[in-house]
Amino acid sequence: MYAYLKALHIIFVVTWFAGLFYMPRFFIYATEAGDKPDPEKTILRKQFSIMMKRLWYGITWPSAILTLILGSYVMYEGNWYLTVFEEGGRWLLLKLGFVVLLYFYQFSLQRILSQELRGEFKYTSQQLRMWNEVATVLLIAIVMLVVVKQAMSMVWGVVGIIGFIFLLLGAIALYKKIRGKE
C-alpha cells in the first residue's frame, strides 16, 4: 500500500506543478490582453478568467491538498519523520522548508488570481514572467534534495540555484528585448 500511496503523491506533485507553472501564464495573457482594443480585450479577459478558475480550483488546489495529505502519509509510513532532525535527515528538513515556500508561492498566486478576477491588474507581464519562474527554482531545489540527498554539497547546491536564477533572469531579459523588436 505504501508504494501506491507514494506513487499517488508523486502524481499529485506533478499535477500541482502543472497548475503552478501554467497559472502565471494565464496572468500574463490576461494582463497583455489589456493592450487590445475593446471588445477583444473584454472577450479575452472573460475567457482567461474561465480558464484560470477551472485550472486553479479544478486541478491546482485539489492537487496541492492531496500532495500534502499523501506526502504526510508517506513521511509517516516510511518513518521519515524519525530522521528529520538527525544528520542524515537534514536534506528532508531542507526539502520540507522548500515545500513550505511552495505553499506560500501558491497563496501568492491565489492573491493575484483574486485581484485579476476583480479586474485589478497590478503587475506587468514582465513582473509576472519573473514570478512565474519561482516554481521552477523551487522544483529544482526540491528534486535535487530528494534525489541527491546528503551527497549534495550545500555550497554547490546554493551556487547552482543562484546560477540558475541568474540564467532565468537573463533569459527573461533577452525575451523582452527580442519581443521589443517585433
Order of alpha helices (4+ residues) and beta strands (2+ residues): alpha-alpha-alpha-alpha-alpha-alpha-alpha
